[in-house]
């Protein structure tokens, strides 16, 4: 079975991970950190801004069942691509959006996808397209958070403004 990896920064990794956990063609979605300047990443360090990492989700998927373009469409529909300082209620450099590409093909697809999504928005799409670097898996308590803590996750997704935005812009929950 052929596999491909997509690494996506979309604010709080709980929400992006949750969006991909039950998506057909996804083998696994793992919360973690990428894009920093230090050779380690742990939640307290990332949250403090010391490491310059972003919260990301690394999605392993079967390209015969789910294309990279479809992965990106799911991503776009779970973020506000025009918000430069984080996502929804989560502000700070660790919450900024990014598509981390693992190949030139992914880079080219991401560039085209970003141009296409820009047509939907009046404000500039500020999602960065960056080369993938070392992925640091987040602590176990962050993995599958929406499944382990469904009530808290639901309150968070609604209270942060993400769910309302998704409904307003994409007509989905």
Buried (B, 14 or more C-beta within 10 A) or exposed (E): EEEBBBBBBBBBBBBBBBBBBEBEBBBBBBBBBBBBEBEEBBBEBBBEEEBBBBBBBBBBBBBEBBBBEBBBBBBBBBBBBBBEEBBBEBEBBBBBBBBBBBEEEBBEBBEEBBEBBBEEEEEEBBBBBBEBEBBBEBEEEBBBBBEEBEEEBEEBBEEBBBBBBBEEBEEEE
